Amino acid sequence: NNPPTIPGEEITVIRGRDGVFQPLNPTDPDGDIPVSLDFTDQVLQDSCSVGGSANTQGGGQIITCPTDENTPDRFEFTITPTDSRGLVGTPGTFIVNVIDPTLISEKTCVVAGTSTPCNQSPLEAGDQIEYTISLDNSSTVEVENVVITDTYDGEKIENITNISDNGTLNESANQIVWNLGNLAAGDTAEVTFEATVEEGNASGTEKLNTAIIISDI
C-alpha cells in the first residue's frame, strides 16, 4: 500500500485581500480513494478556512486565507492526506506571501503657461498657478478605490478651476477630492487643477497645500 499525496501550493496576495488556493486534489498510487484531508484548527492557521464539499477523490475544497494589517508577510501550514485504507501520506505545504502595494506619487506646481516651478518664482497676487499630482502603481498587483485628497490654504490661493478627472471641490473645507477607482499594476494616473494667488500672499517657497493618497489597502 503506497501513501497518498497532496501537492502544496504557494501564492502571493495583496494585504487586505483573501488568499484563495486552488481546489485540493489528493492522489493515491493504489487508487485507495477517497483520500481524507486534515483541516483541523491546528492545521489551518491564521484564520484560514475551508469551503465547499469533498469530491469523489477526497479533494475539491478551496482554502481561503484572509489578510489584514497584522498578517505576517509570509506564513505557511501543512495538510496531511490519509487514504481510504488508513495509510497516512506526506503532508503538503501551503505558503501565503503577503505584499503591500507600492504607490509612488509626485506633486508639482508651476506658473500657469510656463514650466517654472512655483517655488522658483516670486509669485504675486493674481498670478495663476497649475498643480499636477501624479501616481504610479509600481507594484505587481492592482490597488482598489484610490482616492486623492488635496487640502489647500484658502487664505493663500483662491479660484480653484479646471479640476481634472471629475474631481470634487469643497470650498468650505478647502479640499479637492478625486475618486479614481482601481489602478492596475504598472498603471499611472494624473490629476490637475489651477488656482489664483491671493493678494498679499506671495508664496516664494511657502507650501500652499498638501495631497494625501489612499486606497483600500
C-alpha angles and dihedrals in degrees: 000000000000120000122254122244136213118195115230124224139207122209137175121218134180114249112265095031133092121263107220122192123208117259111289114244114185119192135201124201091217096047092244095156152198093056114205121221128210108237099162120148089253090059101042101060130182097036095299115158139192124234134186132031128286117259126223089278092055096251135078097109123126124224116215121196116187119206134201139167091291097051114113117248089245133016136160144193136187131229120205121212123212121190125225091264091057098255111146115222136202113292119245117230119226119196129192120198113196118202134181122226117251113225117183115194136182131185123199135181125198136174106266114268093012140076092234112125114236092237090057095054129070094235116208133197111287095024115138118229132187126214126201125189114191127189129194122192096207093169126100095243136065118256119215134222099003113196127188117197118189117192114194134189103255091198093058104038132030143166096058105200144159094039108183131217097024093295114178120231120212104186095182090058095035090234141130118200127196120191102199100173118211125355116204122223110283094011126128134209133195133192129185142187139171132227142178125239110239122235114274094016107096104172110205103169093340116129111241101182146359131223124210122194122198139166135185090274 
